[in-house]
Amino acid sequence: MTDFTTPAALPETGRAWVLERRGEKNALDPFRPYAFLHEEERSPSGSIEGVSTIFLTNRECPWHCLMCDLWKNTLDQKVPRGAIAAQIEFALAQLPAAKTIKLYNAGSFFDTRAIPPGDHAGIAQRLASFERIIVECHPALVGDECARFNDRLSGRLEVAMGLETVHPEILQKLGKGMTVELFRSAAARLTRDGIAVRSFVLVGLPFLSPELAPLWAARSALAAFESGAESVSLIPTRTGNGALDALEQSGHFREPHLAELESAAEQALAVNRGRVFADLWDLERFSRCPACYPARLTRLETMNREQIVPTPIECGICAVPAVKLRRARERTSRSE
């Protein structure tokens, strides 16, 4: 695994390079969400509340980020008027009641090519029963429309933005088209308008030693909290989008191990600035030890629900990775 020490020697990973390595998109109906589910999450008040999560079908995001695989469930054209409201109605008719709803659209809710602004009023009407409404948006698209949509809602709007990492060179290589300062500016604008902020942070980065993944995830979580985020979701970076598979083959990327995600969650919780959620979707793929995986899953679930750091899992098979993580943190602390 290569440390990010010689940027000039790294492979080209621009937009064309990323697109060339893609596979096929999934066939989707513009009047149906491509997925929806009911989950539970710790609320700002500390209670565990039900959440309706709807993954909306819409046009692909204009940023073609190095690590993104969400393009697989997007369209090449704008959805018809009324399609998004129809998707929400379809999902809610099959989901149990909840206080919070997440509308995730594999891009930005306030991208006019993805969600027609003329549909905002109709969408807001269908969200009248929810106390919290969470959408996602690229920091560059945070503007007046966010506040206008917030004014239409009965509940409180929360905007989730991908900070991904505060490692400056790697953030640039991800192709996000943003800087940490842009994230801070967008978060400040949202909070001024009374809109809550959450952030997505990656655990595991291309061009970085895996042992340093938890440290940089925790640093990035702290930066998100300092910018005004009320919660941070830790997303383990994964192959499957073509681009990261190529970097894995060249030795420039490795998926994080479960111990690294655990360590990132521990360090982010230790900041004690807001709620921290480890993304548990398809978690078993990151496990290197079937014997202790169930206990580690339970431990992460406890972190998400209780916002505490439980007793570490003792496992002889996993002891070596744990020692490496601890030593990496110690080396970094001594160098600062």
N, C-alpha and C positions, 0 to 999 in steps of 0.2 A: 504494500500500500504506500502510495506517494504522499508525503507531507506537502502542504502548499508552501513551498519555499522558493520555487523558481517558476513564477507564472509564465515567463516567456517560453519555457520549455513544454508547457502543457498543450494538449491537443486542442484543435479548433472545435468549439461547441456552439457556434452561432445558430441563428434561426434555420438557415438552409440545412446545416448539418443535422439538426434535431429532426426536421421534417423528413429528411431522406431516410431516416431510420424508423419511421412509424409503420405500423401495420394498418389494418382496416378498422373503420369505425363500426359500431353496432348499429343495426337498423332500428330506428325509433319512430314512434308516432308523436307528432307535435302536440296532440291533444291529450297525451298521457305522460305522467312523470315516469322517468326510467326506473325509479325505486322510491319506496317510502317505508318508514318503520316507526315504532314506538320505543322510546328509551327513557331512562331516568337520569337525572343530573342534579347535582347540588346547586340550589338557587343562590342568588346573592344574599338572601336572608338566612341561609344555612339549612333550609329544609330540602328534602329529596322530593323532587317534583317530576311528573310525567312530561315528556317532550315529544311532540309530533315532528318528525323530520321528513321533509319531502325533497327529493332530488329532482329538480325541474329539468325538463327537456327544453333546450333552446340553442341558439347559435353559439358556435365555438368562440372561446375567448381570443382576443386579438394578440395576446402575449403567448408565445410558444415556449414556455419555461422548460428548462433542461430536465427538471425532475417530475414534470406533470404527466399524469396518465388520464386525467379527467376528460381529455379530448375524445376518448373512445365513446363517450355517451353524449355527444353533441351533434348538432346539425350544421350543415354548410350554408343554410339560409335562415333568414329571420322568421320567427313563428308568426302565424296569422293573429290578427287582433282577437282577443278573447281566449286564446289557447292556454295561456298561463293560468287564468282564473279557472278554466275547465280542468286543468291538471290538479289544481288545489282542491276543487270540489270532489274530484274523483278519489283522491287520496283520503281526504277527511271523512268521506262516507264510509271508509273501511278501517279507520283508526279510532282507538278509544279516546275519550275526552282527555284534554291536557291543558295546562295553563300556559305552556310555552310552545312556540312553533319555530322551527328552523326551515328556511327556504334556501336551500343550497343549489346553485345553478351552474356549477362547474366553471365559474367565471365571476362576473360582476353583476349584481342585481341592477346597478345603475348604469350599465352599458346599454345605451339606447338600441344597439343592434341585437341585443339579447332579450331584454324585457321591454316591450313597447311602453314608453312613458304614458301613452294614452290609456293604458290598462291599469295604471296605478290605483285609480279610484275604485275600480271593480275589485281589484286584489284586496285593497284595504277593507272593503265591505265584507269580504269573506273571512277576514281575520279579526272581526269585531269581538269574538269571544275570548281572545287570547290576551294574557297580561304582558307577555314578552314576545316580541317578534324579532327573530334573528335572521339577517341576510348577510351575504358576503360581497365584498367589493375590493377592487384594486385601489390602493391609496391615490393613484392618479385620477380616479373617477369620482372621488369624494368631492361633492360640491353642493350647490343650492338645492338640487333635486332631493338630496338626502333629507334636508330639513322639511321640504314640502311634503315628502312621503310620510315623515314622522308626524306632521300635523294632521294627516288624514287618519291616523291610527287611534284606536281606543286605548291600546296598551303602549308600552314603551318600546321603542326601536333600539336594537343593538346591531352594530355593524362589525362583522368579522373580517379582518384584513390579514393577509399573509406577510408577516415580517420575514419569516423563514430563517434568517441568520443575520447577526451583526458582523460576521466576518466580512470585511469590506471587499476583498478580492473575490471570494467565493460568491457573495451576493451578486456581484457583477457578472460572474460566469454563469449564474443560474438563468440569466436572460429575463429577469423580472421587470426590467425597465424602471427601476426605482432605487432610491437610496434610503438609508436609515433616516436621514433628515426629512425626506418626503413622507415616510411613515409617521414620524413625529408630528409633522405639520398637519397631516390628514387627521390623526388622532386628536390633536388639539382643536381642530375645527369641529369635529363631531361632539366632543365633550362640551364645547361652548354652546352648541345647539341643543344640549340636553340629551344627546344620543350616547348610549353606552358603547364601549369598544371591547372587543375580544381579539385575540391574535392567534395565528397559527405559526408554530415554530418547528423546524425540522430537527429530528434526531438522526444524525448520520448525514454526512455531506460528501459529495465527490471532492477529490483532491485533498482530503484531510484524513489523518490517521484515525482509525475507528476509536482508539482509546481516548481521543480528545473530543469525541462526539458529545458526551454528557456535559462537559465543561462549556462548550460553545452553545449548547442548547440552553443551559442555565443562564449564561450571560445574555443570550438573546431574550429569554423570558424576562429577566430583570429589566432590560431595555424597554420591552413592551409595557411592563408595569409602570416604569418611570415615565412613559409617554401617555399614560392614562388608561391603559387596558385594565379591565376588571377581572379578566380571566385569560388564561393561555392554554391552548391545546397543543400538546406535544405529538407530532406526527412522525412516526418512523418512516424514513425514506426507503422506497422499495423499487426494485427493478420491475420490468414489464411494459415500459413505454418505448422500448427500442433504444433510446439514447443512453439511459443508465445501464442497459444490458451491454452496450458497446464499451462503456467506460469500465464496467466490471471485468470484461474480457481483457482490457488493456491494463488492468491493475490500478485504475484511478478511482475505483469505488467498491465498497462492500456494504451490503445491507447491515444495519445495526443488529447486534445480538440483544436478546431480551435483557440481559444484565445491564447493557448500556442504556436502554430505555428506562429501566428501574432507577439507575443512577441519575439520569437526567431529571426524572420526576422528583427524586429525593432532594437534589440540589435546588430545583426550582421551587419546591415547597418550602425549603429552608429560607428562601428570600422573604417569605411571609408578607407578600404585598398584594396577593389576590388568589383567586381559585386557579388550580392547576389540574388539567385533565390529560391523562395519557390516553392516546387513541388506541383502543383495544381491538379494532377491526382486523380480522385475519391474523391475530396475534401469534398463533402457534408457529407460523412460518419463521419467526425470529428466534424461536427457542432452539437451543442446542442440546437440551437435556430433557427427554420425555419424563424422566423420573420426578423432576422438581417443577415441571411446567404448571401443573394444576395449582400448586402452592404459590407460584409466582403470579399467576393470573389472579388468584384471590387477593394477593397482596396489592397488586395494582388497582383492583376494583375497590379495595378498602381506601387506598390513597385518593381515588377519584371521589368516593362518597363522603369520606370523613375528613379529608384534607389533613391527614396526619401521616407520619412515616412509621409504619409498623416495624417490628423486629425483622432484621434481614433473614433471608432464607439460607440455612446452612446446607450446603451440598458439596461433597468432595469433588464431583465431576466439574462443577462450575467454579471451584475455588481459584483456579489459575486466572481466568478472565477477571474475576473480582479483584485479585491482587494487582493485575495490570492497570485496572481503572484507578485504584487507589494511588498507585505509584505515579500515574500520569498526572493526577490532580496535585500530588505533592511536588512533582517537578515544575509544573506550571506555577504553583504558588510561590516556589522559591525564586523563580525567574522574574516575578513581578515586583 
